[in-house]
Amino acid sequence: MYKQFVITLVSIFLLSFNAIAASDGELVLSEKEQSKKIKDCFEKLNRVTFSFNQGLDKAFIKPIAKGYRKLPDPVQKGTSNAIKNLSTLITIPNNVLQGDVKTALINTGRLVVNTTVGLLGTIDVANKMGFPKYVKEDYGQTLGTWGVGPGCYLVLPVLGPSTIRDTAGSFANVLGGDPWYNASIHGNNEFLNEGVFLTSKALSGIEFRANNIESLDNLEKNSVDFYASVKSLYLQDRENKIENLNRGNIEVIYKNEEDWEEIDSQ
């Protein structure tokens, strides 16, 4: 029980850097539109919590991320593929909840192929077979597509940047006991348990942090208000995901579309 609790805390802390995008550490999106839509009702408390989370990152997550970068490239690539494969266990039910049954079936096929032929997802066989590009969905996005408003902006201890709506979605993602966690691996009685899922989320956060050490440092160094920069980019990215906007038509710069969007530091 204690072990699962620790894994949960680590994994949801790593969500704090989700969807940050920058170019040379500078903001590439205007904050005006977003600030009108989503209020920072708890700004004073949010800033204190943000500083606390930054301290945890510098003392704990960043050193681990630096160690991860020293692993051989094939190990890092295999880990990345496996994490992406496991994330489909969240994406598939959300495809269904959003009424996109066709994509749910495609992602189910992707999961089956990569889990079996792709050696538990370490090899992205589905991509080589020409499956459509994978787009992750979560419960926060589903609530948004249902018309649920974001509510106030929140920075939660360990969880990091969020909104009232996305916080509810995070609990569903991480602690909701989703039946898709129990997807059979080998067609028998071996199942993915909650511990495996939470571990995958922790690893995905470490991978994101490792890929963006310099970019996050640049963003912090060059931002007049790092808190405001992270808030603006997080909120705008979440809105774009909910609206399923074409990434090529927005000004946020992404390197790729992984579980953790990587910052382009060009």
N, C-alpha and C positions, 0 to 999 in steps of 0.2 A: 504494500500500500504506500509506504514511504517512498519507495523507488519510483512508482508511477507518479506520485505527487511531484517529485523533483523533476522528472522528465517533462511533466506538464508545464511546470514553471519555466523551464529552459526553453521549451518549444514555443510557448506563447510569447515569451520575451523576444524571441527572434523575429516574431511578426512585426516588431516595432519599426523595422527598416523596410517594410514592404512598399514597393511602388514609389521609390524616390528616383527622380530623374534630373540630371543636371548636365551642363556643358561647361567644362573648366570651372566647376564649382559655382557657376552662376545660374540664377533662375532663368528658365526659358518660357515661363508662362506668367501672364498677368494675374495678380491676386484679387483684382477688383470684383470680377463677376462672382468668384467663389465666396468671397467674404460677405456678399449680399445674401447668399443662399443659406449658408451655414454659420451659425453664431458660435463664438467661443465663450459659452456661458460661464465656464469655470477656469478662465485664463490664468488667474493667479495660482490656483492649485495645479493646473496643467503644467505650468512652467516649473514648479517645484518637482513634480513627478518626472517631467522630461529630464531635468538635471540628474535626478536619481537614476533614471534608466541609462543616461549617458555614462554615469559613473560605473554602472554594472558592465556596460559594454567595454569600456576601456580596461577594466580590471579583469574581466572574465572572457567575454566573447571574442574580442579582437585578438588576444594572444592565441586562442584556440584556432581562429581563422588563419593566422599566420602559419601555424603548424600544419594546417590542412593544405596550404599552398605548396608545402614542401613534398607532398605525396606525389608519386609518379603520375603523369598525365593519364595513362589508361585507367588507373584507380579512380581518379577524380571524374573522368568521363563516365565510367561505369556507375559510380555512385550517383552522379547527376541523372543518368538515364533511369536508374532504379527509383529515385525519388519522384521523378516525373511520372513514372508508371504508377506508383502508389497514389499519386494525387488524383488519378482518374477515379479512384474509389469515392472521392468527394464530388468530382465533376459530373459523373454519370447521374446520380440522383438529382442533382441540381439542373441538369439538362432536362430531365423529365418534369421536374417541378416548374420549369419555365416553359413547358410545352414543346420543347424541341426534341421530340422522340427520335427523329432521324439521326441527329448528332449523338444522342444517347446510345443508339445502336452502333454507330461508327466507333464511339469511344469504348464500348463494350468489346467490340472486335479487336480494337487496338490493345486493350488490356489483356485479352486472352492470348493474342499472338505474342506480345512482348513478355508476358509472364511465362509462357511455355517455351516457344522457340527462342525467345530472347533471353533465356536464362534468368528468370525472375526480374526481367526489365533492365538488366545491365546492358543489353544491346537493344537499340531502338529498331527492331526489325520492321515494325509497322511503317516507319518513315521510309525505309528502303523499299518497301512494297508500294509506296505511293499513297498512303493514307493522307487525308486532308490534314493540314497543320493543326496541331493540338492547341486548343484555347481553354485554359483553366476557368472553372466556375466555382463559386462558393455560396454559402447560405446568405451572406450579406448581399451579394449581387442578386440573388433570387428575391429577397425581401424588397430590394430596390425596384426590380422589374414588376413586382406586384403593386407598386405604388406607395410602399412604406417610405416615409420621409426619413432623412438621415438623423434628424434631431441635432442636438448640440455636439460640437467637437469635443472629444475626450482624449486625454493622455492617461492611460491607466498604469498603475504599478506593474511592471513586468510585461504587460501586453503592449504598451506603447501607443502610438497614434491610432485613433479609432473614432467612431461616432456611436451614438446610442444604438443605431440600427446595426452597425457592423460589430459592435460588442455582442449583441444578441446572436448574430451570425457566427461569431467566433466560438461562443459556447456550444453552438450546434456542431460546428466543425470539429472542435477538439474534445468536448466532453459529452456530446449528445448520444454516444453509443450507436452511431449510425450503422444500420444493418449491412451496409456495403463494406464495413471493416471486415466482416466475416466472409469475404470472398475466398472460395477454395483455391489453393495454390496448385495442387496436383490432381484435382478431381476426386480426392478422397476426403478424409476427415481432418486434413491439415488446414488451419485457417489463419488469417492475419488477425492477430489480437490487438487490443488497444495499445499495448506497450510497443508493438512494432510500428503502429501508425504514429504514435507520439515521437518515437525515435526518428522516424523518417522526417517529421516536421522539424526536429532539432537539427538534423543533418542538412536539411534544405536551407535553414537559416545560416548555418555555418558556411555553406557553399556560397550563398549570396554575399555574406560578409567578406569572405576570402576574395571573391571576384571584384569587390568594390572598396577595398581598403583605401587606395589612393583617392578614388573619386569622392568618397564620403569625407575624407580628410580635407580635400579641396573645397567641398561644399561648405564644410564648417569654417574653414579658414577664410573664405571669400564672402560668406554671407554676413550682412550687417546684423541680421537676427536669425540665427540658425533655427530656432524654434519656429519662427514664422515661415521660413523656407520649407521645412519639413512638413508643416501643417498644410501649406498651400499645395505642394506637390502631391501629398497623400490624398487630399480631398479631390483634387482635379483628376487624378488617376482613377480613383474609385468611381467617380461620375462617368468617366469615359468607359470603364469596364461595364458598368451597369447599362449604359446606353449602347454598348457594343459598337462604339465608333471605330472607324477604320484608322488604325494606328498611323497610316501614312498621311492622314489628313489633319492630324493634331500636332502641336508643337513640342510635345514631350518626346525626348529622344531615348529610344530603347536599343539595346544591343540584340536582344532576343526576347522571346516570350516564354520564359520559364516560370516555375512556381514563384521564384523571387526575381522580379524584373531587375536587370542589371543596369547600372548607370553607364552612360556613354560619356567618357571623359575626354572626348576629342577636343 
